[in-house]
């Protein structure tokens, strides 16, 4: 019985990422990708998915996704959007919604958008309609008057966590469609927090409150 080769370093290391070609008798199963088995799997995926095809990985993820969505407004081609998508993939969000411009900067996603459902909504109204049709509560994230501290708030389980642009925050239209708005406690001199960082904090808050941690890697 052959063993899967020892995984290589992460994407930040100098050496090559991943594992080389499969050695020994080939494993059976439609989820395996013949090309990856023959040439090696250099993708940044967890060991569970080594040598799996992208389609098989997405199908498996779809059986376990957490029932929250993430949305971010895209009016200034914000470079943080890629980071938000990557974090949504890490926490296994149901989907990410790009609100506004359809094109977005994928650099920070580190190709995780291949495994994450990403939808486009032309405006906040379309996002609100999607939320109503799917029984989701929109939670706006902004440090504006009337927001409740996320540290003291129970987030709805079926939710869309909505973030604005770096700097201006949520648009007025987005706030109109939010059922609640939360802010992150800050103690320093700057008014706002990086949108990518804020998204990570809020998503992890949802995970702490609602996720089954026995399913985590």
Secondary structure, DSSP 8 states (H G I E B T S, - for coil): --------B-TTSSS-BSB-S--SS----TTB-HHHHHH-B-SS--GGGTTB-HHHHHHHHHTT-EEEEEEEEESS--THHHHHHHHHHHTTEEEEEEEE-S----GGGTTGGGTS-EEEESSHHHHHHHHHHTT-EEEEE---TT-EEGGG----SSEEEEE-BTTTBS-HHHHHH-SEEEE----SS-S---HHHHHHHHHHHHHHHH--GGG--
